[in-house]
Amino acid sequence: MIISRTPFRISFSGGGTDLREFYQHDFGAVTSTAINKYMYITVNKRFDHTIRVSYSKTEIVDSVEQIHHPIVREALKKVGLKEALEIVSVADIPSQAGLGSSSSFTVGLLHALYAYKGEFISAERLAKEACELEIEVLREPIGKQDQYIAAFGGLQNIRFNSDETVFVDPVICSTDRKQIFNSHLLMFYTGQTRAASSILNEQKKQTVNKFNFLKQMRDYAFEISSILTSDRDISEIGKLLDASWQLKRSLTETISNVDVDKIYALALQNGALGGKLLGAGGGGFILLFAEPNKQKELRQALGFLQEVIFSFEPQGSKIIYVGH
């Protein structure tokens, strides 16, 4: 039996510049961090020749081609495993909530399947193959940031180049500085989930028209990294998050909605300096930046939402159990 553990992520700025429609014209970049909420994938030998896949549904099939779950089907083809397998996934956070769950699933699944075969796979290869599977094989309208942060972990500035290479550079700052940053962040669940694909398809169509907005969001990603690696006032990040969110929500009409706008306005009225909806938009989790002495008031104002306490995760996808 193999169990992999792969972190979810929070992206601070630059989302959308990891889409090919952007970085084939000008390099993209995001600043993001892995967090201590995870996707767990278990791969075990099955007694008979069938394949059992358990996620929100359960499938028992005779061959890989019969599997309905597209990522599982194509991952098994890629790795070359064909039968007598049981694959189970369990997540700390619901899917379609803006924390990169789909790519964490893909990265964690590939990691577990390779480990089951007795093969070591580097973070770089893991991220690259996850991108190939989701973007090239399954034609998902997504970018590359989620696969790389899930594979590498940590607090990273990730650059996407026109030749399809990706540079992953750690944001180098002290543990204390990271903890101070983390202490200024709160995350609440809006109660709404959404399929990212429709929002991203619309955003891709708008890339040319909104190119300068996306460039500014990319530059904010570097600015956030710069603040963290210097002795500048960390509250500047809150204002950058707000500026980046205002740009992002203007990319398409589907990124925000009336309910999200009300939550965000209420947060700003009660101590938040900035924030953003995580992921493609439309629902899921909202991230807020507030000074610690303002957070009690903020939590009271948003008491109708479920808060999720989190911390930064320094490690990417890892194998946490190997049994026989």
N, C-alpha and C positions, 0 to 999 in steps of 0.2 A: 504494500500500500504506500502511496505517495500523497502527501498533502502540501500544497503550495499556499502561501499567503501573500496577497498582492494589495498594496495600499490604494485607496482612492485619493483624489487630489483636489486642491483648491487653486484656481488660476486667478492671478491678481490683475493682469492686463496683457493685451496682445492677442487675445483669442480672435480668430478669423484670419490672422496673418499666417497661420499654419496651414491654411488651405492653398492648394496648388494655384488656384486662380489669382492669389496674391503673390506668393513667393517666387513664381516664375517670372515676375516683372521686377520685384524688389524683395530683398530678403525679409523674412518675417522673424518675429521673436516674441516669446512670452516669458514672464516670470511667474513661477508656480511652485507649489510645495506639495509633497505627499503628506497625508495625515494618518492618524492612528485609527482609521476605519478601514475595514479590509474585505476583500473577496477571498474566500477559501475554496479551493478546488481539491477534491479527493479523487484519485484514480486508483482503482483496485482491480485485481484479476477476478473475473466472473467464473462461476463453476461450470456453466455450459458455454456454448459458442456464441450466445447472443450478446448484444450491447445494450446496456441499460443507462439511460441518461436522465438524471433527476435535477430539475431546476424549478421553476414555478409549475411546470408540468412534468410528467414522467413518461418517457418513451422506452419501450423494449422492442428492439428490432433485430433482424438477422444479418443486416449488412450496413456498412457505413453509408451507402447511397440512400438508404431508407430513412436516415435521421432527418427530422424536420428542422431542428435547431441549426441554422446555417453556419454559425461559428464553430460549433462542435464538429459538424460534418466536414467542413473544409480543413479544420485543424488536424483531424485524424488522417485525412488524405495527405496533408503536408508532411506530417511526421511519419506516416507509413504504418500506422496501427490499424488492424482490420477487424478483430473479433475478440470475444471473451473479455469484455471490459465493462467496468461500472464507473461512471463519472457522475459525481455529485457536487453541486455548487451551493454555497451558503454565503450570504452577504450581511454585513452589519447595517447597511443603508439600502433603502429601496432603489430599484432601477429607475431610469428616466428622471433623475432628480438633480442632475447638473454636476455630479462629482466624478464623472468619467467611468461609470460602472461597466459599460460595454467593453471599453478597452482594457480595464483592469481584469475583466473576465477573460478576454483574449490572451493577454500577457500571462495571466496565471495558469490558464489551460495549457498553452504551449509549454510553459515552464514545467508543469506537472507531467505532461506527456513525454517530453524529452527525458526527464528524470526517471520516469517509468521504464524507458528504454535503456537507462544507464548512461545517458549522454549529458555532459555539461554544456550549458549554453550561456554565453555572456549577456550582460544587460544590453549591450549594443545590438547584438544579433537578435535578441528577444524582441526589442522594440522595433527593429527593422522588419522582422518577419510578421509581427502583429500588424504593422502598417500595411504590408503587402497583402495580408489576408483580408483585412477589413476594407482597404481602399481599392486595391487592384482586383482581387478575386471577387469580393462581394459587392463592389461598387457602392459602398456606403459613402454619402456626401460629407465626409468628415475630414478633419485635419490630422496632424501628427502629434500634437502636444500630449495627448492623454497616454498614448502608448509609451512615450519616452519617460514621462515622469513616473508612470507605474513601474517601469522596468528599473529605472535608476534610483528612485526615491530622493529624499533630501529636498532642500530649498535650492532651486535651479533657475538659471537664465538659459533658455533653450532657443537656439537660432536655427532657422529653416532656410536653406540655400537653394538657389535656382537649379543647381545640378543634382538636387534631391539628397545631398548630404545634410546631416543634422549635427550641430555642435551643442554639447551639453556642458555648461560651465556652472560649477557651484557658486552660489552667492556666499562669498567668504566673509563671514563675520563671526564674532564670538558667540558662544552658547548663551551668554547673558543677553546679548543683543537680540538673538532669536527669541528668547523667552519673553523679553519685553515686547517685541512685535506680536508674538502669539497672545500675550495678555491683553492686547488692544483689540482683538478680533472676537466677534461673536457670530454664531451661525444659527439661523432659525429655518424651520421647515414651513413652507407656505401651505402645504397640504395639497398642492397641485403637482401632478406629474405630466410630462409631455414627451412626445417622440421628437428627438432632436433633428431627425432627418428632414422633416418638412421645413423647419426653421432654417437649417443650414442650406438647403436647396435654394430657398429664397435669398439668403444672404450671399450665396455664390453668384447669383444673377446680378446682385447689386454691387459686386466688388469693384467694377470699373467706375461706377458712379460715386461710390463712397471711398475711393482709394485713399484720398488724403486723410479722411477720418481714421482709416485703418492704420496708416503710417503714424499718425499721432498716438494711437493706442499702443503701437509697437514701441514708440519712443518713450511712452510712459512706463513701459515694462523695464526699460533700461534705467529710467530715473528712479524707480522704486528700488532696483538693485543698488544704485548709487547711494541712495539714502541709507540703506541697510549697512553698506560697507564703509560708511563715514560716521562722523559724530553729529550729523545734522539732526534736527528735531524730528523724531519719528512720527509726530502728528502730521507732518507734510504728506505722509503716505495716505492718510485719510482723505485729504483734499484731492490727491491724484486719483484715488479710487472713485471718488465722486465724478471728477472730470472724465475719467475713462468710461464710467457707466453712462453718463449723458451722451457720449459719442456712440457707445454700443447700442443703446436703446433707439438711436436714430437710424441705425442701419436698415432695419425693416420694422414694419408695424407689429410683427408677431413676437418680437423679442420681449416686450413688456406687455402689460395689460392693466386695466383699471385697478384690480385688486393689488397687484404688485406695486403700482405707483402710490396707492394709498398707504401701504405698509412702509414704503421707503420714505415718504413724506413724514409719516408719523415718527419714524426713527430719527430723522433729521431734527424734528421738533423736540425730541427728548434726549439729545446729547450725542447722537452719532455725527461724526465729521464726514462720513462718506460710506460707500459700500457698493454692492453690485449683486445682481442675480447671477448665480453660478451656472456654468455650462452655456448651452446654446440660448437659453432663455425660455420664456413662456410659463415658468413655474419652477418647482423644485426648491432648492435652498437659496436663501439670501444671506450674504456675508455683510457684516457691518463692522466699522472701525470706530471705536469710542475710547476716550480716556477712561482708565479704570475707575476713577471717582464719579463717572457719569453712568456707569453700567447698571447700577441698581435701578435708577430711574428709567433707563432704557428697557430693562427686563420687565419692569412693571407695566410700561406702556404697551409692550408686545406680549403681554401675558397670555393672550389668546392663541399664540403660536407655540409650537414645540421647539425648544432650544436643544441643540446637540453640542455638548462639550467636546472639544477636540484638542489635540496637540500635534505639533509637527512630527513627522516620521522620517528619521534619517535614512532608513533602508528602503530599497525597492523590493520587487518580487523576490521571495526566497522560498526554498524548500524547508518546511519546518518539521516534517516527519517522513522517515523512510522505514517501513516495516517489511516483514517477510511473511 
